[in-house]
Amino acid sequence: MKKQEFLEELKGYLKVLQDEEQEDILDEYSQHIEMKKERGLSEEEAIRDFGPVQQLAGEILQAYHVKPEYEKDREKGKFLKMLHHPGRGRDEMEETGKAIPWREWKERGKTAIQRMGRKGGRLLCSLGRRILHCLRLPFLIVERAEKKREERRKVDPAQTEKTSDYAKCRERRMIFGIAGFLRCLLSGICWCCRLGWNFCVLIASVSFVCLGLFFLFLFGGLSVLWMRGYPLAGLVLGCLGAVLCFAALSILSGTFFWFCKREKKTRTMGQEVA
Amino acid sequence: MNAQFKKGVLELIVLESVRKRDMYGYELVEEVSKVIDVNEGTIYPLLKRLTNEHYFETYLRESKEGPPRKYYHLTASGILYRDSLEREWMELQERVCKFLEEQGGGFE
């Protein structure tokens, strides 16, 4: 075996390690071979002294507390492919001259299943990301529209000023009058009202969530008992219903929270105009 | 010689070799080969492991011929570890000798 071949093969077994470490190890071995050559040995002889490459790699990996079978296990993962092309498996059996023992088949099956699980997980993740993106779409559209509006405002402020000039004059007069004081008072009261309302909604939604969780817990407990054979089917169904109901209520109260803020804002603005 | 014997005592020999002076890989392999006949490839993993466990420190030093060499230096904890290994080795050797003598005496 040539030096380059040896180093390539060794590198193949050490893929688990960091690149720097790999380089470090390969440097050490190539230096060793070079020195042996200086002593008058041929490359082949120098490499033969190392023994089988796989065994050597196993010992190196042990120094890092890595399982030496790691690379072998990865190879076993190719079992999935072999299942789809059974001819290959037969070839291998002929090559080795003996049937693959049952334990190894089992191992191969295990790694194949693990691989499938990993792939499935990745698929689910990408699906979830896509769904989230779809859900975000309307918000993104609204955001973009608002940005555009702002840009338009920046582009031609003169136009908007002209139209609101008359209104502004009136408003200024009102601010300096008694109405200004009244307006301040009204907005203060409104602010207090909004705070109170939001607080109430917050408490309601939190309590709904708590109740929902409680019923979820009850649902779990009762379903276990139901499985054991107790006649609790009705109660379990009721609990499920309660969970769904409280989830819906908590979501609804959440929307109230936001809507209220906007409504109040528009209302205060309306009062200002009036 | 029994491969397991060699494997067990290799660590002590390597540590002892480096204790006297800092050495680079190939030099160390030669030094160890003087004592026991061992596969050259297996010393590098051992050096790696002992370095990872902070018994060795490494540094690069230029050499006249070829690329810079990685030298191994025994750390304080390496010295302690060597001493404990030596103590264990002496104790084991003593016990085994004593046991063999006793058995041999029985036969005579």
Boltz contact constraints between the chains, C-beta under 6 A:
constraints:
  - contact:
      token1: [A, 28]
      token2: [B, 25]
      max_distance: 6.0
  - contact:
      token1: [A, 28]
      token2: [B, 44]
      max_distance: 6.0
  - contact:
      token1: [A, 32]
      token2: [B, 26]
      max_distance: 6.0
  - contact:
      token1: [A, 35]
      token2: [B, 26]
      max_distance: 6.0
  - contact:
      token1: [A, 49]
      token2: [B, 40]
      max_distance: 6.0
  - contact:
      token1: [A, 50]
      token2: [B, 41]
      max_distance: 6.0
  - contact:
      token1: [A, 51]
      token2: [B, 39]
      max_distance: 6.0
  - contact:
      token1: [A, 51]
      token2: [B, 41]
      max_distance: 6.0
  - contact:
      token1: [A, 56]
      token2: [B, 41]
      max_distance: 6.0
  - contact:
      token1: [A, 59]
      token2: [B, 42]
      max_distance: 6.0
  - contact:
      token1: [A, 59]
      token2: [B, 45]
      max_distance: 6.0
  - contact:
      token1: [A, 60]
      token2: [B, 45]
      max_distance: 6.0
  - contact:
      token1: [A, 63]
      token2: [B, 45]
      max_distance: 6.0
  - contact:
      token1: [A, 63]
      token2: [B, 48]
      max_distance: 6.0
  - contact:
      token1: [A, 63]
      token2: [B, 49]
      max_distance: 6.0
